Every structure is written in structure tokens, then in C-alpha cells.
């Protein structure tokens, strides 16, 4: 299991958090997603190391920007 925290900009509410969680959670190998809207922290737990490009694409699909 790996756990990585990313920073996402543009989220302002729980709907935003759900959208990001759904998209990131759909990535193969992801077992959990935790979103902290005020800080923009998105912590992803996965069975294997994830590619940043995959996470970035999922976040952008939800309508937000991955900054780190």
C-alpha cells in the first residue's frame, strides 16, 4: 500500500470534493481518497505506485488543477 498527498486548486465545497474523489477513485489500484477542501490536500491510498499523470488527468476530468 502507498499513500500520497497531492495539492488540488479550485475546490470550494463538498461537491468539489466528491467530484475529485470519484474521478481519482476510478484510477486502477486506488483503494481510498481523502479530500480536505480548505487546504486542497487530496490523499490517495493505492495498492501500487500511481503515475502523477494519471492523477493529474483524473483531477482535470473533475474540473480542477493538480499543483503538486
N, C-alpha and C positions, 0 to 999 in steps of 0.2 A: 504494500500500500504506500502511496505517496500522497503528500498534501502540499499544495502550492497555493500561495495567495497572490492574486493579481489586483491591479487597481483599474477600476472602470469609471469613466466620467459620464455625466449626463443623467444619472439615476436620481429621481426625486421622491419616489413613493414606493409603496409595496407592490403596485402593479409593475413598476420597473423591475423590481427585484424578482418577481415571478417570471417575467419575460426572460431575463438573463438566466435564471435558474433552469427554466425549461430548455432553452437553447444549449446551454453548456452541459446540462444533464444528459442531453441526447448524444453527446460525443461518446464513441465506443470506449469502454473501460471506466467511465466516470461512475463512481458509486455514491457521491454526495456533493452537494453545492450549498454553501452558506454565503448569504449576501448581507453586508452591513451598508445600508443605504447612506447614512450620514458620512461615512468615511470613503465609500466607494470600494471597500475591500470585498473581493469575491474569493472565497477559499474553496478550492476544488480538491476533493479526495478521489483518488483513482487507483485502479488495480495495477496500472502501469504508468510510466512516464508519458506525459502528454506533450505534443508539439505546440509551441506557442502559436503557430499559425492556425492550428485547429481551434484553439480557444479564441483567438482574435476573430476568426471567421464567425464563430457562434455568437460572440458578443455583438459583432456588427450586424448579424442577421436579426438580433433582438432590437437593433436601433441605437446602439451605444458604442463608445470608443474604449478600447483597451489601451491604457497608457503605460503599464509596467507589468 
